[in-house]
Amino acid sequence: YPGEKKESWWIVIGDVSKNSLLALKRANLVRHSKVKLEFLAPEEPGDYNLSLFCMSDSYLGADQEYEVSLSVAAGSDSDSDEESED
């Protein structure tokens, strides 16, 4: 790079078994930082094993992977609720 390069991290959450990406966010980290990832939960209720990746765009070998468990409960259909109110 011709100019100064500041390190950044990519925070990624996905389902490796389905090869699907749920959220992606770029973060500038100092020593500690909190990052909020928002994504749509899977439509089908059940338990899911997701992967959280922290990937550096500046350092080789610094990437990390964590397993994350997610339980999705069955929800009510908001369309049918609205119709019953009429």
All heavy atoms as an XYZ file, in Angstrom:
672
protein
N       0.838     -1.183      0.000
C       0.000      0.000      0.000
C       0.880      1.242      0.000
O       1.839      1.319      0.750
C      -0.910      0.015      1.223
C      -1.896     -1.112      1.244
C      -1.785     -2.133      2.168
C      -2.937     -1.154      0.344
C      -2.695     -3.169      2.198
C      -3.849     -2.172      0.366
C      -3.739     -3.184      1.301
O      -4.644     -4.202      1.338
N       0.498      2.210     -0.750
C       1.310      3.438     -0.759
C       1.090      4.282      0.503
O       1.938      5.073      0.862
C       0.832      4.173     -2.006
C      -0.528      3.636     -2.269
C      -0.539      2.225     -1.758
N      -0.031      4.118      1.170
C      -0.325      4.898      2.370
C      -0.404      4.014      3.593
O      -0.186      2.803      3.542
N      -0.718      4.642      4.725
C      -0.837      3.896      5.972
C      -2.045      2.959      5.923
O      -3.116      3.339      5.466
C      -0.996      4.872      7.139
C      -1.107      4.199      8.475
C      -1.318      5.187      9.614
O      -1.169      6.396      9.391
O      -1.635      4.738     10.722
N      -1.863      1.751      6.399
C      -2.948      0.752      6.440
C      -3.291      0.477      7.889
O      -2.440      0.068      8.660
C      -2.484     -0.540      5.743
C      -3.336     -1.755      6.026
C      -4.399     -1.912      4.992
C      -5.147     -3.212      5.136
N      -6.123     -3.237      6.186
N      -4.525      0.737      8.271
C      -4.976      0.422      9.627
C      -5.600     -0.956      9.618
O      -6.341     -1.301      8.702
C      -5.978      1.455     10.116
C      -5.361      2.813     10.321
C      -6.317      3.766     10.980
C      -5.625      5.095     11.185
N      -6.444      6.030     11.926
N      -5.294     -1.727     10.640
C      -5.828     -3.083     10.702
C      -7.329     -3.073     10.956
O      -7.844     -2.223     11.664
C      -5.129     -3.900     11.773
C      -5.430     -3.454     13.186
C      -4.737     -4.313     14.218
O      -5.321     -5.328     14.633
O      -3.632     -3.954     14.598
N      -8.000     -4.003     10.344
C      -9.431     -4.195     10.548
C      -9.686     -5.683     10.698
O      -8.886     -6.513     10.292
C     -10.240     -3.674      9.364
O     -10.137     -2.283      9.258
N     -10.798     -5.980     11.288
C     -11.217     -7.366     11.470
C     -12.586     -7.528     10.846
O     -13.426     -6.628     10.901
C     -11.271     -7.711     12.954
C      -9.917     -7.777     13.575
C      -9.155     -6.725     13.988
C      -9.156     -8.947     13.826
N      -7.969     -7.173     14.484
C      -7.940     -8.538     14.407
C      -9.381    -10.299     13.623
C      -6.960     -9.436     14.788
C      -8.403    -11.198     14.005
C      -7.204    -10.768     14.571
N     -12.810     -8.679     10.255
C     -14.111     -9.033      9.721
C     -14.741    -10.038     10.668
O     -14.139    -11.065     10.986
C     -13.981     -9.627      8.322
C     -13.572     -8.593      7.321
C     -12.298     -8.287      6.944
C     -14.424     -7.711      6.603
N     -12.315     -7.264      6.022
C     -13.611     -6.892      5.795
C     -15.802     -7.526      6.565
C     -14.126     -5.915      4.955
C     -16.317     -6.556      5.729
C     -15.492     -5.765      4.941
N     -15.932     -9.733     11.141
C     -16.684    -10.617     12.017
C     -17.774    -11.254     11.146
O     -18.600    -10.553     10.560
C     -17.316     -9.847     13.195
C     -16.288     -8.923     13.866
C     -17.946    -10.805     14.187
C     -15.060     -9.615     14.406
N     -17.747    -12.568     11.055
C     -18.632    -13.295     10.151
C     -19.340    -14.395     10.925
O     -18.714    -15.094     11.722
C     -17.820    -13.936      8.994
C     -18.732    -14.692      8.048
C     -17.011    -12.888      8.256
N     -20.648    -14.535     10.717
C     -21.367    -15.667     11.299
C     -22.116    -16.374     10.176
O     -22.695    -15.733      9.297
C     -22.320    -15.243     12.446
C     -22.813    -16.458     13.191
C     -23.446    -14.391     11.951
C     -23.352    -16.168     14.560
N     -22.035    -17.691     10.200
C     -22.675    -18.456      9.147
C     -22.895    -19.898      9.551
O     -22.475    -20.337     10.615
N     -23.573    -20.610      8.687
C     -23.833    -22.034      8.876
C     -22.967    -22.788      7.879
O     -23.251    -22.808      6.678
C     -25.314    -22.325      8.645
C     -25.720    -23.737      9.015
O     -24.817    -24.608      9.114
O     -26.917    -23.985      9.199
N     -21.878    -23.369      8.372
C     -20.918    -24.042      7.507
C     -21.550    -25.249      6.813
O     -21.287    -25.506      5.642
C     -19.666    -24.459      8.319
C     -18.696    -25.257      7.462
C     -18.975    -23.230      8.887
N     -22.429    -25.967      7.527
C     -23.035    -27.164      6.942
C     -23.912    -26.839      5.734
O     -24.063    -27.651      4.831
C     -23.851    -27.923      7.989
O     -24.957    -27.144      8.414
N     -24.496    -25.645      5.706
C     -25.347    -25.231      4.587
C     -24.642    -24.237      3.671
O     -25.242    -23.730      2.729
C     -26.644    -24.610      5.108
C     -27.508    -25.606      5.846
C     -28.797    -24.976      6.299
C     -29.649    -26.005      7.026
N     -30.883    -25.428      7.528
N     -23.381    -23.922      4.009
C     -22.592    -22.969      3.234
C     -23.329    -21.633      3.077
O     -23.407    -21.066      1.995
C     -22.231    -23.555      1.865
C     -21.057    -22.851      1.239
O     -20.198    -22.327      1.937
N     -21.018    -22.824     -0.080
N     -23.913    -21.147      4.201
C     -24.683    -19.908      4.147
C     -24.087    -18.855      5.088
O     -23.620    -19.168      6.176
C     -26.142    -20.158      4.500
O     -26.258    -20.573      5.837
N     -24.120    -17.628      4.638
C     -23.618    -16.479      5.383
C     -24.806    -15.764      6.016
O     -25.774    -15.435      5.329
C     -22.877    -15.544      4.430
C     -22.348    -14.250      4.997
C     -21.210    -14.534      5.973
C     -21.866    -13.360      3.871
N     -24.757    -15.539      7.334
C     -25.865    -14.883      8.019
C     -25.572    -13.420      8.343
O     -26.464    -12.589      8.336
C     -26.206    -15.634      9.306
C     -26.652    -17.082      9.121
C     -26.820    -17.762     10.462
C     -27.942    -17.141      8.327
N     -24.310    -13.107      8.668
C     -23.964    -11.731      8.999
C     -22.487    -11.498      8.718
O     -21.661    -12.394      8.863
C     -24.267    -11.436     10.460
N     -22.176    -10.265      8.350
C     -20.809     -9.866      8.049
C     -20.642     -8.427      8.511
O     -21.486     -7.574      8.196
C     -20.567     -9.973      6.537
C     -19.277     -9.433      5.977
C     -18.110    -10.309      6.409
C     -19.352     -9.377      4.459
N     -19.587     -8.171      9.273
C     -19.372     -6.814      9.763
C     -17.877     -6.552      9.862
O     -17.118     -7.398     10.306
C     -20.020     -6.630     11.131
C     -19.993     -5.215     11.627
C     -20.935     -5.022     12.776
C     -21.159     -3.545     12.983
N     -22.265     -3.297     13.858
N     -17.476     -5.363      9.456
C     -16.083     -4.940      9.576
C     -15.942     -4.157     10.874
O     -16.767     -3.302     11.180
C     -15.709     -4.071      8.389
C     -14.269     -3.679      8.372
C     -13.966     -2.907      7.113
N     -12.587     -2.502      7.119
C     -12.121     -1.526      6.394
N     -12.921     -0.845      5.595
N     -10.847     -1.217      6.446
N     -14.878     -4.458     11.619
C     -14.682     -3.805     12.910
C     -13.245     -3.343     13.042
O     -12.314     -4.042     12.649
C     -15.019     -4.769     14.037
N     -13.079     -2.151     13.596
C     -11.762     -1.647     13.949
C     -11.579     -1.887     15.429
O     -12.262     -1.274     16.254
C     -11.646     -0.157     13.639
C     -11.760      0.117     12.155
O     -11.241     -0.628     11.345
N     -12.459      1.178     11.799
N     -10.699     -2.791     15.777
C     -10.520     -3.162     17.173
C      -9.261     -2.527     17.743
O      -8.236     -2.452     17.071
C     -10.429     -4.682     17.310
C     -11.603     -5.472     16.757
C     -11.368     -6.956     16.954
C     -12.891     -5.066     17.428
N      -9.363     -2.087     18.972
C      -8.197     -1.565     19.663
C      -7.685     -2.701     20.540
O      -6.972     -3.563     20.074
C      -8.568     -0.303     20.471
C      -7.357      0.300     21.121
C      -9.244      0.716     19.574
N      -8.045     -2.747     21.784
C      -7.705     -3.887     22.646
C      -8.955     -4.732     22.891
O      -8.927     -5.933     22.778
C      -7.138     -3.418     23.982
C      -5.734     -2.922     23.881
C      -5.203     -2.602     25.261
N      -3.871     -2.084     25.161
C      -2.804     -2.766     25.511
N      -2.929     -3.983     25.978
N      -1.626     -2.234     25.406
N     -10.037     -4.071     23.220
C     -11.312     -4.746     23.457
C     -12.391     -3.947     22.736
O     -12.351     -2.732     22.697
C     -11.645     -4.797     24.949
C     -10.647     -5.561     25.756
N     -10.638     -6.922     25.811
C      -9.623     -5.136     26.530
C      -9.654     -7.315     26.590
N      -9.019     -6.255     27.035
N     -13.334     -4.660     22.223
C     -14.424     -3.992     21.536
C     -15.648     -4.891     21.540
O     -15.528     -6.115     21.513
C     -14.020     -3.678     20.096
O     -15.030     -2.992     19.431
N     -16.812     -4.279     21.587
C     -18.056     -5.022     21.470
C     -18.623     -4.755     20.084
O     -18.660     -3.622     19.625
C     -19.067     -4.579     22.530
C     -18.680     -4.986     23.925
C     -19.758     -4.609     24.922
C     -19.340     -5.033     26.311
N     -20.360     -4.713     27.300
N     -19.047     -5.819     19.441
C     -19.611     -5.721     18.107
C     -20.986     -6.360     18.139
O     -21.159     -7.454     18.669
C     -18.715     -6.440     17.068
C     -19.349     -6.401     15.697
C     -17.329     -5.815     17.043
N     -21.967     -5.671     17.591
C     -23.329     -6.190     17.551
C     -23.622     -6.669     16.135
O     -23.522     -5.907     15.176
C     -24.312     -5.095     17.953
C     -25.733     -5.551     18.035
C     -26.626     -4.423     18.530
C     -28.046     -4.870     18.690
N     -28.892     -3.790     19.211
N     -23.950     -7.954     16.027
C     -24.327     -8.536     14.744
C     -25.826     -8.818     14.756
O     -26.316     -9.473     15.663
C     -23.591     -9.858     14.503
C     -22.117     -9.796     14.164
C     -21.538    -11.198     14.086
C     -21.898     -9.087     12.857
N     -26.518     -8.321     13.773
C     -27.940     -8.597     13.653
C     -28.175     -9.401     12.385
O     -27.616     -9.097     11.333
C     -28.738     -7.298     13.600
C     -28.656     -6.510     14.893
C     -29.519     -5.257     14.870
O     -30.328     -5.094     13.935
O     -29.365     -4.452     15.787
N     -28.984    -10.453     12.508
C     -29.295    -11.276     11.353
C     -30.644    -11.928     11.565
O     -31.146    -12.008     12.680
C     -28.207    -12.342     11.112
C     -28.000    -13.296     12.251
C     -28.677    -14.503     12.284
C     -27.131    -12.985     13.282
C     -28.480    -15.389     13.331
C     -26.926    -13.870     14.326
C     -27.606    -15.071     14.352
N     -31.254    -12.372     10.480
C     -32.531    -13.069     10.559
C     -32.286    -14.505     10.991
O     -31.416    -15.190     10.435
C     -33.230    -13.054      9.202
C     -33.695    -11.691      8.705
C     -34.276    -11.814      7.308
C     -34.710    -11.087      9.653
N     -33.032    -14.941     11.965
C     -32.925    -16.321     12.424
C     -33.498    -17.242     11.352
O     -34.351    -16.835     10.554
C     -33.689    -16.504     13.734
N     -33.051    -18.482     11.316
C     -33.637    -19.437     10.362
C     -35.150    -19.542     10.558
O     -35.658    -19.404     11.675
C     -32.944    -20.755     10.718
C     -31.663    -20.350     11.369
C     -31.970    -19.074     12.092
N     -35.873    -19.768      9.474
C     -37.334    -19.826      9.536
C     -37.849    -21.046     10.278
O     -38.872    -20.984     10.939
C     -37.919    -19.791      8.118
C     -37.734    -18.465      7.433
C     -38.392    -18.427      6.070
O     -39.227    -19.301      5.770
O     -38.080    -17.511      5.305
N     -37.151    -22.151     10.151
C     -37.587    -23.387     10.791
C     -37.144    -23.427     12.250
O     -35.984    -23.163     12.550
C     -37.005    -24.600     10.064
C     -37.494    -24.756      8.636
C     -38.978    -25.014      8.565
O     -39.496    -25.800      9.401
O     -39.640    -24.437      7.689
N     -38.065    -23.735     13.182
C     -37.658    -23.854     14.586
C     -36.705    -25.036     14.765
O     -36.750    -26.003     14.015
C     -38.968    -24.103     15.332
C     -40.053    -24.145     14.332
C     -39.479    -23.956     12.980
N     -35.834    -24.907     15.758
C     -34.897    -25.989     16.046
C     -33.580    -25.462     16.563
O     -33.406    -24.265     16.790
N     -32.645    -26.366     16.759
C     -31.319    -26.014     17.244
C     -30.355    -25.967     16.067
O     -30.370    -26.845     15.203
C     -30.842    -27.044     18.274
C     -31.695    -27.018     19.538
O     -32.184    -25.937     19.905
O     -31.868    -28.084     20.154
N     -29.528    -24.935     16.044
C     -28.573    -24.737     14.964
C     -27.182    -24.557     15.543
O     -27.005    -23.929     16.586
C     -28.942    -23.496     14.138
C     -30.252    -23.644     13.402
C     -31.459    -23.324     14.030
C     -30.289    -24.099     12.104
C     -32.666    -23.462     13.362
C     -31.489    -24.242     11.428
C     -32.670    -23.914     12.061
O     -33.850    -24.060     11.400
N     -26.193    -25.109     14.867
C     -24.798    -24.918     15.221
C     -24.184    -24.011     14.170
O     -24.027    -24.410     13.013
C     -24.053    -26.257     15.273
C     -24.552    -27.107     16.420
O     -24.740    -26.610     17.516
N     -24.785    -28.373     16.156
N     -23.886    -22.783     14.577
C     -23.327    -21.798     13.663
C     -21.846    -21.614     13.962
O     -21.350    -22.046     15.003
C     -24.066    -20.467     13.822
C     -25.586    -20.521     13.651
C     -26.194    -19.156     13.901
C     -25.952    -21.032     12.269
N     -21.154    -20.962     13.056
C     -19.740    -20.661     13.242
C     -19.549    -19.153     13.213
O     -20.105    -18.465     12.357
C     -18.898    -21.305     12.142
O     -18.967    -22.699     12.232
N     -18.757    -18.666     14.164
C     -18.392    -17.254     14.244
C     -16.920    -17.155     13.886
O     -16.084    -17.815     14.506
C     -18.643    -16.713     15.654
C     -18.187    -15.284     15.912
C     -19.095    -14.312     15.180
C     -18.193    -14.989     17.395
N     -16.617    -16.371     12.875
C     -15.241    -16.195     12.423
C     -14.794    -14.768     12.705
O     -15.535    -13.820     12.445
C     -15.123    -16.444     10.916
C     -15.508    -17.821     10.489
C     -16.793    -18.102     10.074
C     -14.577    -18.845     10.513
C     -17.149    -19.372      9.664
C     -14.921    -20.124     10.105
C     -16.216    -20.388      9.686
N     -13.591    -14.620     13.212
C     -12.934    -13.322     13.379
C     -11.710    -13.371     12.476
O     -10.777    -14.131     12.739
C     -12.526    -13.090     14.821
S     -13.903    -13.126     15.971
N     -11.740    -12.573     11.406
C     -10.680    -12.655     10.400
C      -9.991    -11.307     10.242
O     -10.643    -10.282     10.032
C     -11.275    -13.109      9.072
C     -11.932    -14.482      9.177
S     -12.568    -15.153      7.645
C     -13.749    -13.936      7.161
N      -8.681    -11.333     10.346
C      -7.873    -10.132     10.211
C      -7.586     -9.855      8.743
O      -7.294    -10.781      7.980
C      -6.559    -10.301     10.967
O      -5.695     -9.207     10.700
N      -7.647     -8.585      8.365
C      -7.266     -8.225      6.993
C      -5.807     -7.792      6.931
O      -5.327     -7.363      5.893
C      -8.186     -7.146      6.431
C      -7.994     -5.789      7.088
O      -7.251     -5.690      8.084
O      -8.602     -4.814      6.605
N      -5.089     -7.939      8.065
C      -3.709     -7.474      8.122
C      -2.699     -8.530      8.555
O      -1.530     -8.421      8.222
C      -3.601     -6.282      9.080
O      -4.437     -5.237      8.663
N      -3.146     -9.522      9.338
C      -2.207    -10.480      9.908
C      -2.537    -11.904      9.465
O      -3.683    -12.336      9.581
C      -2.231    -10.419     11.440
C      -1.899     -9.053     11.982
C      -2.893     -8.257     12.555
C      -0.608     -8.563     11.916
C      -2.583     -7.001     13.049
C      -0.296     -7.306     12.398
C      -1.290     -6.535     12.972
O      -0.989     -5.287     13.454
N      -1.525    -12.615      9.005
C      -1.696    -14.027      8.666
C      -1.668    -14.850      9.942
O      -0.890    -14.573     10.855
C      -0.575    -14.497      7.737
C      -0.601    -13.954      6.325
C       0.644    -14.392      5.566
C      -1.842    -14.409      5.596
N      -2.541    -15.850     10.036
C      -2.546    -16.749     11.180
C      -3.264    -16.212     12.405
O      -3.256    -16.856     13.446
N      -3.888    -15.057     12.316
C      -4.583    -14.476     13.471
C      -6.077    -14.790     13.472
O      -6.766    -14.511     14.444
C      -4.384    -12.957     13.501
N      -6.575    -15.383     12.399
C      -8.004    -15.679     12.295
C      -8.423    -16.678     13.365
O      -7.662    -17.551     13.755
C      -8.338    -16.241     10.921
C      -8.008    -15.257      9.799
O      -7.721    -14.086     10.102
O      -8.033    -15.671      8.636
N      -9.660    -16.507     13.844
C     -10.199    -17.388     14.869
C     -11.591    -17.846     14.462
O     -12.304    -17.147     13.754
C     -10.267    -16.666     16.214
C      -8.913    -16.229     16.720
C      -8.997    -15.548     18.052
O      -9.856    -15.853     18.863
N      -8.098    -14.619     18.298
N     -11.960    -19.046     14.934
C     -13.283    -19.609     14.655
C     -13.875    -20.133     15.957
O     -13.187    -20.783     16.740
C     -13.175    -20.749     13.645
C     -14.503    -21.405     13.326
C     -14.376    -22.535     12.313
O     -13.272    -22.772     11.808
O     -15.405    -23.183     12.048
N     -15.153    -19.825     16.186
C     -15.856    -20.268     17.379
C     -17.174    -20.909     16.972
O     -17.824    -20.461     16.036
C     -16.152    -19.091     18.323
C     -14.919    -18.358     18.779
C     -14.473    -17.225     18.115
C     -14.205    -18.805     19.879
C     -13.344    -16.544     18.532
C     -13.074    -18.133     20.310
C     -12.650    -17.005     19.627
O     -11.518    -16.355     20.041
N     -17.569    -21.943     17.698
C     -18.866    -22.570     17.486
C     -19.903    -21.829     18.327
O     -19.656    -21.522     19.494
C     -18.827    -24.043     17.891
C     -17.938    -24.892     16.999
C     -18.410    -24.946     15.558
O     -19.628    -25.033     15.331
O     -17.556    -24.880     14.666
N     -21.059    -21.552     17.749
C     -22.137    -20.836     18.428
C     -23.412    -21.653     18.273
O     -23.796    -22.013     17.158
C     -22.349    -19.428     17.818
C     -23.490    -18.713     18.496
C     -21.074    -18.612     17.895
N     -24.074    -21.933     19.391
C     -25.353    -22.657     19.357
C     -26.497    -21.657     19.352
O     -26.466    -20.662     20.074
C     -25.478    -23.569     20.571
O     -24.451    -24.526     20.555
N     -27.496    -21.926     18.544
C     -28.666    -21.055     18.427
C     -29.911    -21.919     18.467
O     -30.030    -22.882     17.710
C     -28.609    -20.262     17.117
C     -29.796    -19.371     16.798
C     -29.849    -18.188     17.764
C     -29.726    -18.879     15.362
N     -30.842    -21.587     19.364
C     -32.134    -22.272     19.433
C     -33.211    -21.333     18.922
O     -33.358    -20.217     19.425
C     -32.450    -22.690     20.867
O     -31.541    -23.668     21.302
N     -33.951    -21.780     17.930
C     -35.026    -20.987     17.341
C     -36.345    -21.620     17.759
O     -36.587    -22.799     17.516
C     -34.906    -20.938     15.805
C     -36.069    -20.173     15.202
C     -33.575    -20.336     15.391
N     -37.185    -20.823     18.414
C     -38.496    -21.301     18.855
C     -39.536    -21.006     17.780
O     -39.382    -20.093     16.968
C     -38.886    -20.623     20.163
N     -40.602    -21.773     17.787
C     -41.708    -21.536     16.856
C     -42.399    -20.243     17.243
O     -42.640    -19.970     18.412
C     -42.687    -22.703     16.903
N     -42.693    -19.428     16.255
C     -43.367    -18.157     16.500
C     -44.775    -18.187     15.958
O     -45.188    -19.118     15.263
N     -45.519    -17.141     16.272
C     -46.871    -17.053     15.741
C     -46.830    -16.357     14.395
O     -45.949    -15.554     14.121
C     -47.770    -16.284     16.711
O     -47.300    -14.953     16.837
N     -47.783    -16.667     13.552
C     -47.875    -16.045     12.238
C     -48.545    -14.693     12.406
O     -49.726    -14.608     12.723
C     -48.679    -16.957     11.305
C     -48.700    -16.434      9.883
O     -47.977    -15.468      9.591
O     -49.443    -16.999      9.068
N     -47.807    -13.604     12.191
C     -48.346    -12.261     12.426
C     -49.476    -11.925     11.455
O     -50.366    -11.159     11.770
C     -47.237    -11.218     12.327
O     -46.658    -11.239     11.047
N     -49.477    -12.498     10.255
C     -50.551    -12.228      9.299
C     -51.881    -12.753      9.791
O     -52.909    -12.104      9.688
C     -50.236    -12.855      7.926
C     -49.089    -12.141      7.234
O     -48.834    -10.969      7.579
O     -48.459    -12.753      6.352
N     -51.884    -13.954     10.363
C     -53.138    -14.536     10.844
C     -53.625    -13.787     12.090
O     -54.817    -13.674     12.313
C     -52.967    -16.016     11.146
O     -52.040    -16.207     12.200
N     -52.717    -13.252     12.900
C     -53.112    -12.469     14.064
C     -53.811    -11.187     13.655
O     -54.789    -10.782     14.254
C     -51.889    -12.130     14.934
C     -51.290    -13.356     15.619
O     -51.985    -14.380     15.683
O     -50.133    -13.263     16.073
N     -53.288    -10.535     12.587
C     -53.883     -9.294     12.130
C     -55.283     -9.535     11.550
O     -56.174     -8.724     11.725
C     -52.994     -8.640     11.082
C     -51.690     -8.106     11.662
C     -50.748     -7.582     10.594
O     -51.161     -7.532      9.408
O     -49.617     -7.222     10.938
N     -55.479    -10.633     10.857
C     -56.773    -10.943     10.259
C     -57.820    -11.212     11.325
O     -58.982    -10.861     11.184
C     -56.665    -12.146      9.325
C     -55.858    -11.831      8.071
C     -55.637    -13.072      7.232
O     -56.210    -14.133      7.545
O     -54.874    -12.996      6.252
N     -57.424    -11.840     12.439
C     -58.383    -12.177     13.483
C     -58.839    -10.945     14.246
O     -59.883    -10.953     14.866
C     -57.785    -13.206     14.447
O     -56.667    -12.658     15.107
N     -58.044     -9.855     14.190
C     -58.416     -8.625     14.892
C     -59.485     -7.837     14.138
O     -60.151     -7.006     14.700
C     -57.172     -7.742     15.087
C     -56.186     -8.342     16.066
C     -54.916     -7.504     16.176
O     -54.871     -6.423     15.559
O     -53.995     -7.921     16.881
N     -59.644     -8.052     12.834
C     -60.599     -7.278     12.027
C     -62.017     -7.638     12.315
O     -62.525     -8.495     12.773
C     -60.344     -7.496     10.533
C     -59.050     -6.832     10.127
O     -58.591     -5.922     10.838
O     -58.500     -7.234      9.077
